[in-house]
Every structure is written in structure tokens, then in C-alpha cells.
Amino acid sequence: MPTDPDLSRIIRPGDCLIWGQSHAEPRRLIRMLAEQRGRLGGVRVFLGIGLSGLLGPEHADHIDFLAYCASGTNRALMQAGVLDILPVHYSRLPQLLRADVAMLQVSPPDARGRYSLGMAREYLTAPLSRARAIIAEVNPDVPWTFGGPYLTRDDFALLVDSDAPLPDAPARIGPVETAIGRHVATLVEDGATLQTGIGAIPDAALAQLGDRRDLGIHSGSLGDGVAALQQAGVITNSRKPIDPGVTVGGVLMGGPALRRLAHLNPQIELRGTEYTHDPKVLGRLDRFVALNSAVEVDLTGQVNSEVAGGRYVGAVGGIIDFLRAAGASPGGVPIIALPSTAGAHSRIVARLSGPASVPRAESCVIVTEHGVADLRGLSLRQRVDRMIAIAHPDHREALAREAHEKGPWG
């Protein structure tokens, strides 16, 4: 094992640190931070979705944790009460985030000596431009991806080699996800531009689109399902009115096939959140299909994507950014897809148990394994019947009774 350098030469007491999320986490640097935290004088870190699990509640003695979500390994921090949440739309992050030190995972340099940010751009690019110092680890598993900014050796205050390969966390697609995917596929036409969230449901939906032609991608995240369709020639981006011929995303969240496809491939470009989620950019996309999930949806179409069982488990995220754009797009479809149940509990509910992350005024198409409820243009009373029809059969009678007793106005 190489000797770890002293981070206190760069990181000062009170500094705010930022790094990429999920597969973009710089795991050696995070491990170093955890081990050396006691002599850094106290720092704050901004977290995205956690994958490595290298930071735990015990590290809160010298690290203040802030995140936009409680997803992945962040959940343990939230349950321990040491994680604070920034509840804002993803499109606002570039304006709000500040970092003194950016900790990156980068690709090996190209022939011109340029290091790529590899797996992610998204919320990193804006604070990166304002950071006092950049430290990075070079991971040979990380693809060299297009989209900039590109860095040279002189840009880094510290550059170390990664000491572990990238983890793989494949989505598990079961019968429920497959059924949801089939319903979603009925809403996607040839030439549509897709945005997908993360997890098994988007990949299950993409797996049903093998007979489509000339699909495009403009998304916050790119996963294994995107890689499969692009390799099959289904995703060509040829009909996109902007970025023709190019798949646009913010972060790669997938396995080796996705990384191989993205490596030195100008047909895949990772961009900052200030581009991927910008309303003006999204407003130029026609036939824009936004596919996202949620914790629960009520009978009038209000969506909770944040809280389950009284605990913060999700995020505000980019759900409003993309759904609003798809709703306004000519030929667009704003989709919320979710299983009808979580254990014994219905996820189609008469009253939300958490915040309305998406208000019912943002009329969406709700999809479960039991069907499609297109709420666009429907009154509150009309929505109730459509939503009950896609709930699990075991819960429909109770939902109808509660809707009758209390009305749809709450």
C-alpha cells in the first residue's frame, strides 16, 4: 500500500469539500479524509448518492455532513441523525454550492496530457471553477469522457493513484419492474428524447424499447440500459433538436459495459447540471419523455419523493425540473413510475405521509405494474378513479372508501 499524503497541507479548518456521487466517489481520498479527520480541524462535506459506504456516523466527530439526498449509504448517516439535507431543485445546485476543496476521481490522461472528470460532471463543474484547491485520484477503471472541463497536472494541488477498482452495483430487475417497464414503453414513440432516473425501473423500461428507432437521451444520469440501447443502434440522437448525435448526461451509473462505451466516445458527453437541468435547454426538446420514480403518489397526483415511514430517504432532486419540461414539451410525457406496494403498504395513498415534492398542478402520467393513469387534463374527482385503478387490488377498496369519506381536496 502506498503511503498516504498529509491532507492538512491542503485542507484547512472549516473548509467545505465536495466530490462526485455514486461511481464517481474518489474512494481513496475519502478513506484518507476519514482517517485524518482529527487533525484537519473540522470540515464540512457535500454528499451526493453514497455508494462506497466509507463514511459513517462515527466520522461526524470532525466532519459535518450535508447532502441533497439520503439515498444509498447516506441512509445510515440520516438514521444516525448526523446528515443535514439541502432541499432544493437540482437545477439550483450550481448557484448554491460552494467548495473550498474539490476532491475528484479522474481518468488517466489522454495523449495531450488532459485528465477527464470521468464518471461525472453534474453538480461538480460550478463549484470546481471556484474551488481554492483541487485534489484527485487517478483510477485506471475510469473512462476518459467528453464534456469538459479537462484538467492538466498543474491544476492539481495533489494527485494520487486509486487503490481499488470501481464497484459495480447492477440494478435488480424483477417481475414488478418488468411489468412497469412494459407499461412505460407504450408511452415512448420513435424519435423521443428520454430522461431517466436511477434504479431498476428505468433500466426495465429501456429494456422494452428495442424495437424503437432514433431515440435520444438528455438525462441527469446514464445507466446500463442506455448503454445497451446505444450499442444496439436504438439510441442515435439523430432527431434531437439540440446536441444531435450525442447522448447527454451528468453522471455514469453503471457497470463495465457502460464505461467501455463511454471511453473516448464523442457520441457520449457529460455536462454540468447548469446544462442538463437548465429549463431553457430542456425547453428546446420536443417529444421529451421524463421517467422518474417516487416514494408514493396520492389519489390526486401529488408526489412524495422524499420521506417514507417518517424518515428522509430520497430527495427533491431533479424531478420537478424534468417533469415540468416534459409536460410543456410538444409530444412530451412526464412519467412517475413506481411499484404499487412496499411490503404490505400501498404506495398509492389517499393522503401523502411526507411532503408534496411534486404538486398535483404538475399533472403527470402515473405508472405501476397494474397500468397507466394519465392525469393530464383531469379534474380531482376524475383522477381518483384513475389512480385507484392502478393501485394494488388488495388496497383498492380501502382507497375508494377513504376517498368517498374524505373527498379528494386535501
C-alpha positions as CSV (number, residue, x, y, z in Angstrom):
1,M,0.0,0.0,0.0
2,P,1.4,3.5,-0.9
3,T,1.9,5.9,1.9
4,D,-1.0,8.4,2.1
5,P,0.0,12.1,1.9
6,D,-1.0,14.6,4.6
7,L,-4.2,16.3,3.6
8,S,-3.7,19.0,6.2
9,R,-1.2,20.6,3.9
10,I,-4.2,21.5,1.6
11,I,-7.4,21.2,3.6
12,R,-7.9,24.0,6.2
13,P,-10.1,24.0,9.3
14,G,-13.6,25.0,8.4
15,D,-13.2,24.1,4.7
16,C,-16.1,22.8,2.7
17,L,-15.3,19.8,0.5
18,I,-17.2,18.4,-2.5
19,W,-16.9,15.3,-4.7
20,G,-18.8,13.3,-7.2
21,Q,-21.5,10.8,-6.3
22,S,-22.1,7.1,-6.7
23,H,-19.5,5.6,-9.1
24,A,-17.7,9.0,-9.2
25,E,-16.7,8.9,-5.5
26,P,-12.9,9.2,-5.0
27,R,-12.7,6.3,-2.6
28,R,-9.0,6.5,-1.6
29,L,-9.3,10.2,-0.9
30,I,-12.5,9.7,1.1
31,R,-10.7,7.0,3.1
32,M,-7.8,9.4,3.7
33,L,-10.2,12.1,4.8
34,A,-11.9,9.7,7.3
35,E,-8.5,8.6,8.8
36,Q,-7.0,12.1,9.0
37,R,-10.1,14.0,10.1
38,G,-8.9,14.5,13.6
39,R,-6.0,16.8,12.5
40,L,-7.9,18.7,9.9
41,G,-9.7,20.9,12.5
42,G,-13.3,20.2,11.4
43,V,-14.6,20.3,7.8
44,R,-18.0,20.2,6.0
45,V,-18.6,17.9,3.1
46,F,-21.4,17.9,0.5
47,L,-22.6,14.5,-0.5
48,G,-24.4,13.1,-3.4
49,I,-25.7,9.5,-3.6
50,G,-23.4,7.3,-1.4
51,L,-22.1,4.0,-2.9
52,S,-18.8,3.3,-1.1
53,G,-20.0,3.4,2.5
54,L,-16.6,4.7,3.6
55,L,-18.2,7.5,5.8
56,G,-20.2,6.5,8.8
57,P,-21.8,8.2,11.8
58,E,-18.6,7.8,13.8
59,H,-16.9,10.3,11.4
60,A,-19.3,13.1,12.5
61,D,-17.0,13.9,15.3
62,H,-14.9,16.1,12.9
63,I,-17.0,16.1,9.7
64,D,-20.2,18.0,9.2
65,F,-22.4,16.2,6.6
66,L,-24.7,18.0,4.1
67,A,-26.4,16.3,1.1
68,Y,-29.2,16.8,-1.4
69,C,-30.4,13.2,-0.7
70,A,-30.5,10.4,1.8
71,S,-30.0,7.7,-0.9
72,G,-27.6,4.8,-0.9
73,T,-25.1,4.7,2.0
74,N,-26.2,8.2,3.1
75,R,-29.2,6.5,4.7
76,A,-27.0,5.3,7.7
77,L,-25.9,8.9,8.3
78,M,-29.5,10.1,8.2
79,Q,-30.7,7.4,10.6
80,A,-28.0,8.3,13.0
81,G,-29.1,12.0,12.9
82,V,-25.8,13.3,11.5
83,L,-26.8,14.2,8.0
84,D,-28.4,17.5,7.0
85,I,-30.4,17.9,3.8
86,L,-30.4,20.7,1.3
87,P,-34.0,20.5,-0.1
88,V,-33.7,22.3,-3.4
89,H,-34.4,21.5,-7.0
90,Y,-31.3,20.0,-8.7
91,S,-31.3,22.9,-11.2
92,R,-30.5,25.3,-8.4
93,L,-27.4,23.4,-7.1
94,P,-24.9,25.2,-9.4
95,Q,-26.0,28.5,-7.9
96,L,-26.0,27.4,-4.3
97,L,-23.0,25.1,-3.9
98,R,-19.6,26.4,-2.8
99,A,-16.5,24.4,-2.1
100,D,-13.0,25.3,-0.8
101,V,-11.6,22.0,-1.9
102,A,-12.8,19.7,-4.7
103,M,-11.9,16.0,-4.4
104,L,-12.1,14.3,-7.7
105,Q,-11.8,10.8,-9.2
106,V,-10.3,11.3,-12.7
107,S,-9.3,9.2,-15.7
108,P,-5.7,8.7,-16.8
109,P,-4.6,11.5,-19.1
110,D,-5.2,11.3,-22.8
111,A,-2.4,11.7,-25.4
112,R,-2.5,15.5,-24.8
113,G,-2.0,15.2,-21.1
114,R,-5.6,16.1,-20.2
115,Y,-7.3,14.4,-17.3
116,S,-11.1,13.9,-17.7
117,L,-13.5,14.0,-14.8
118,G,-14.5,10.6,-16.0
119,M,-17.7,9.4,-14.4
120,A,-19.4,12.7,-13.5
121,R,-19.8,16.4,-14.2
122,E,-23.2,17.4,-13.0
123,Y,-23.1,19.5,-9.7
124,L,-19.2,19.4,-9.7
125,T,-18.5,21.8,-12.5
126,A,-19.7,25.1,-11.0
127,P,-18.1,24.7,-7.5
128,L,-14.9,23.3,-9.2
129,S,-14.4,26.5,-11.0
130,R,-14.5,28.4,-7.7
131,A,-12.5,26.0,-5.5
132,R,-9.3,27.1,-3.9
133,A,-7.7,23.7,-4.4
134,I,-8.3,20.5,-6.4
135,I,-7.1,17.1,-5.3
136,A,-7.7,14.0,-7.3
137,E,-7.1,10.3,-7.6
138,V,-6.4,8.7,-10.9
139,N,-8.4,5.5,-11.4
140,P,-7.5,3.3,-14.4
141,D,-11.1,1.9,-14.5
142,V,-12.4,5.4,-15.1
143,P,-13.2,6.2,-18.8
144,W,-11.9,9.3,-20.4
145,T,-15.2,11.1,-21.2
146,F,-16.0,14.1,-23.3
147,G,-17.7,17.3,-22.0
148,G,-15.0,19.2,-20.1
149,P,-13.6,20.7,-18.1
150,Y,-10.4,19.0,-18.8
151,L,-7.5,19.3,-16.3
152,T,-3.7,19.1,-16.6
153,R,-1.2,18.1,-13.9
154,D,-0.7,21.8,-13.0
155,D,-4.4,22.1,-12.0
156,F,-4.0,19.7,-9.0
157,A,-2.7,20.5,-5.6
158,L,-2.4,16.8,-5.0
159,L,-2.7,13.8,-7.4
160,V,-2.6,10.2,-6.1
161,D,-3.3,6.8,-7.6
162,S,-6.5,5.0,-6.8
163,D,-6.1,1.8,-4.8
164,A,-9.2,-0.1,-5.7
165,P,-11.3,-0.9,-8.9
166,L,-14.7,0.7,-9.4
167,P,-17.5,-1.1,-7.6
168,D,-20.4,-2.5,-9.6
169,A,-24.0,-2.2,-8.3
170,P,-26.2,-3.6,-11.0
171,A,-29.9,-2.9,-10.8
172,R,-32.1,-5.9,-9.9
173,I,-35.0,-6.2,-12.3
174,G,-37.8,-8.4,-11.1
175,P,-41.3,-9.2,-12.4
176,V,-42.8,-6.0,-11.0
177,E,-40.2,-3.7,-12.6
178,T,-40.6,-5.6,-15.9
179,A,-44.4,-5.1,-15.8
180,I,-43.9,-1.4,-15.1
181,G,-41.3,-1.2,-17.9
182,R,-43.8,-2.6,-20.4
183,H,-46.4,0.0,-19.5
184,V,-43.9,2.8,-19.7
185,A,-42.8,1.6,-23.1
186,T,-46.3,2.2,-24.5
187,L,-45.7,5.9,-23.9
188,V,-42.4,6.2,-25.9
189,E,-42.6,6.9,-29.6
190,D,-39.9,6.7,-32.2
191,G,-37.7,9.8,-32.1
192,A,-38.4,10.6,-28.5
193,T,-35.7,12.1,-26.3
194,L,-35.6,10.4,-22.9
195,Q,-34.6,11.3,-19.4
196,T,-34.5,8.6,-16.8
197,G,-33.9,8.4,-13.1
198,I,-31.8,5.7,-11.4
199,G,-32.5,2.2,-10.4
200,A,-34.2,-0.9,-11.8
201,I,-37.4,0.7,-13.2
202,P,-35.6,2.9,-15.8
203,D,-33.5,0.0,-16.9
204,A,-36.6,-2.2,-17.1
205,A,-38.3,0.4,-19.2
206,L,-35.4,0.8,-21.5
207,A,-35.1,-2.9,-22.0
208,Q,-38.6,-2.8,-23.6
209,L,-37.6,-0.3,-26.3
210,G,-35.5,-2.4,-28.5
211,D,-37.9,-2.0,-31.5
212,R,-37.9,1.8,-31.4
213,R,-36.0,4.0,-33.8
214,D,-33.8,7.0,-33.3
215,L,-34.3,7.6,-29.6
216,G,-32.3,10.4,-28.0
217,I,-31.0,10.9,-24.4
218,H,-30.8,14.0,-22.3
219,S,-30.6,13.0,-18.7
220,G,-29.1,13.6,-15.4
221,S,-27.8,10.0,-15.1
222,L,-26.8,7.4,-17.7
223,G,-27.1,3.7,-16.8
224,D,-26.6,0.3,-18.2
225,G,-30.0,0.4,-20.1
226,V,-28.8,3.4,-22.1
227,A,-25.6,1.6,-23.0
228,A,-27.5,-1.4,-24.2
229,L,-29.8,0.6,-26.5
230,Q,-27.0,2.8,-27.8
231,Q,-24.9,-0.3,-28.7
232,A,-27.9,-1.8,-30.4
233,G,-28.4,1.3,-32.6
234,V,-31.8,2.3,-31.0
235,I,-30.3,5.4,-29.4
236,T,-28.9,7.5,-32.2
237,N,-29.9,11.0,-31.0
238,S,-30.4,11.9,-34.7
239,R,-33.8,13.6,-34.2
240,K,-32.8,15.7,-31.2
241,P,-33.2,19.5,-32.0
242,I,-30.1,20.1,-29.8
243,D,-26.9,18.1,-29.4
244,P,-27.8,15.9,-32.4
245,G,-25.9,12.6,-32.5
246,V,-24.8,13.0,-28.9
247,T,-26.1,11.3,-25.7
248,V,-26.0,13.9,-23.0
249,G,-25.9,13.1,-19.3
250,G,-24.5,14.3,-16.0
251,V,-23.1,11.1,-14.4
252,L,-22.4,7.5,-15.4
253,M,-24.1,5.0,-13.0
254,G,-23.4,1.5,-14.4
255,G,-21.0,-1.3,-15.0
256,P,-18.1,-2.1,-17.3
257,A,-20.2,-2.1,-20.5
258,L,-21.3,1.5,-19.9
259,R,-17.7,2.5,-19.1
260,R,-16.3,0.9,-22.2
261,L,-18.9,2.6,-24.3
262,A,-18.2,6.0,-22.8
263,H,-14.4,5.8,-23.1
264,L,-13.1,8.3,-25.6
265,N,-16.5,8.3,-27.3
266,P,-17.6,11.7,-28.6
267,Q,-21.1,10.4,-29.0
268,I,-21.5,10.5,-25.2
269,E,-21.0,13.8,-23.4
270,L,-21.2,14.5,-19.7
271,R,-22.2,18.0,-18.8
272,G,-22.8,20.1,-15.7
273,T,-26.2,20.4,-14.0
274,E,-26.3,24.0,-15.2
275,Y,-26.8,22.5,-18.7
276,T,-28.6,19.1,-18.1
277,H,-31.3,20.6,-15.9
278,D,-31.5,24.1,-17.3
279,P,-35.2,25.0,-18.1
280,K,-34.1,26.9,-21.2
281,V,-32.2,23.9,-22.5
282,L,-34.9,21.5,-21.7
283,G,-37.5,23.8,-23.3
284,R,-35.8,23.2,-26.7
285,L,-36.5,19.4,-26.6
286,D,-39.7,18.2,-28.3
287,R,-41.1,14.7,-27.6
288,F,-39.3,14.8,-24.3
289,V,-40.2,11.8,-22.1
290,A,-39.1,12.2,-18.4
291,L,-39.2,9.0,-16.4
292,N,-38.8,9.3,-12.6
293,S,-39.9,7.4,-9.5
294,A,-41.2,8.3,-6.1
295,V,-42.0,7.0,-2.6
296,E,-45.7,7.4,-3.0
297,V,-48.4,9.2,-5.0
298,D,-51.8,10.3,-3.7
299,L,-55.1,9.9,-5.4
300,T,-55.0,13.5,-6.9
301,G,-51.5,13.2,-8.3
302,Q,-49.4,14.7,-5.6
303,V,-46.0,13.0,-5.4
304,N,-43.7,12.4,-2.4
305,S,-40.2,11.6,-3.4
306,E,-38.5,12.3,-0.1
307,V,-40.0,10.7,3.0
308,A,-41.0,7.2,3.9
309,G,-42.2,5.9,7.2
310,G,-41.3,9.3,8.8
311,R,-37.7,9.1,7.6
312,Y,-36.0,11.1,4.9
313,V,-34.9,8.5,2.3
314,G,-35.0,10.3,-1.1
315,A,-34.5,13.7,-2.5
316,V,-36.2,16.7,-4.1
317,G,-33.6,16.2,-6.9
318,G,-34.4,17.0,-10.5
319,I,-37.8,15.5,-10.6
320,I,-39.6,18.9,-11.0
321,D,-37.0,20.1,-13.5
322,F,-37.6,17.2,-15.8
323,L,-41.3,16.6,-15.3
324,R,-42.2,20.3,-15.9
325,A,-40.1,20.3,-19.1
326,A,-41.7,17.1,-20.4
327,G,-45.2,18.4,-19.6
328,A,-44.5,21.5,-21.6
329,S,-42.7,19.7,-24.5
330,P,-44.7,19.2,-27.7
331,G,-45.4,15.4,-27.7
332,G,-43.7,15.1,-24.3
333,V,-44.7,12.8,-21.5
334,P,-44.0,13.4,-17.8
335,I,-43.9,10.0,-16.1
336,I,-43.8,8.9,-12.4
337,A,-43.3,5.1,-12.3
338,L,-43.4,3.1,-9.0
339,P,-44.4,-0.3,-7.7
340,S,-47.9,-0.3,-6.3
341,T,-46.8,-1.6,-2.9
342,A,-43.9,-1.5,-0.5
343,G,-44.3,-4.7,1.6
344,A,-47.8,-4.7,2.9
345,H,-48.3,-1.0,2.3
346,S,-49.8,0.7,-0.7
347,R,-47.7,3.3,-2.4
348,I,-50.9,4.8,-4.0
349,V,-52.3,6.6,-1.0
350,A,-55.3,8.8,-0.1
351,R,-53.0,11.2,1.8
352,L,-49.3,11.6,1.5
353,S,-47.2,10.7,4.5
354,G,-44.5,13.1,3.5
355,P,-44.1,16.4,1.6
356,A,-45.6,17.0,-1.8
357,S,-42.3,17.1,-3.7
358,V,-44.4,17.4,-6.9
359,P,-47.7,19.3,-6.6
360,R,-50.8,18.0,-8.3
361,A,-50.7,21.0,-10.6
362,E,-47.8,19.4,-12.4
363,S,-50.1,16.8,-14.0
364,C,-48.2,13.6,-14.7
365,V,-48.7,10.1,-16.0
366,I,-48.5,7.7,-13.2
367,V,-47.5,4.1,-13.9
368,T,-47.5,1.0,-11.7
369,E,-47.3,-2.7,-12.6
370,H,-51.2,-2.5,-12.8
371,G,-51.4,0.1,-15.5
372,V,-51.2,3.7,-16.6
373,A,-53.1,6.7,-15.1
374,D,-52.8,9.7,-17.3
375,L,-53.8,12.6,-15.1
376,R,-53.3,15.4,-17.6
377,G,-56.4,17.5,-18.0
378,L,-58.4,15.6,-15.5
379,S,-60.3,17.0,-12.5
380,L,-59.6,16.0,-9.0
381,R,-62.6,13.6,-8.9
382,Q,-61.6,12.0,-12.3
383,R,-58.1,11.5,-11.0
384,V,-59.2,9.4,-8.0
385,D,-60.8,6.8,-10.2
386,R,-57.8,6.5,-12.5
387,M,-55.4,6.2,-9.5
388,I,-57.4,3.6,-7.7
389,A,-57.4,1.5,-11.0
390,I,-53.6,1.3,-10.9
391,A,-53.3,0.6,-7.2
392,H,-52.8,-3.0,-6.0
393,P,-56.1,-4.9,-6.0
394,D,-55.7,-5.6,-2.3
395,H,-55.9,-1.9,-1.5
396,R,-58.4,-0.5,-4.0
397,E,-61.5,-0.9,-1.8
398,A,-59.9,0.9,1.2
399,L,-58.7,3.7,-1.1
400,A,-62.1,4.1,-2.6
401,R,-63.7,4.2,0.8
402,E,-61.3,6.8,2.1
403,A,-61.7,8.9,-1.0
404,H,-65.5,8.8,-0.6
405,E,-65.4,9.7,3.2
406,K,-62.9,12.5,3.0
407,G,-63.1,13.7,-0.6
408,P,-60.1,14.4,-2.9
409,W,-59.5,18.0,-1.8
410,G,-56.8,17.5,0.8
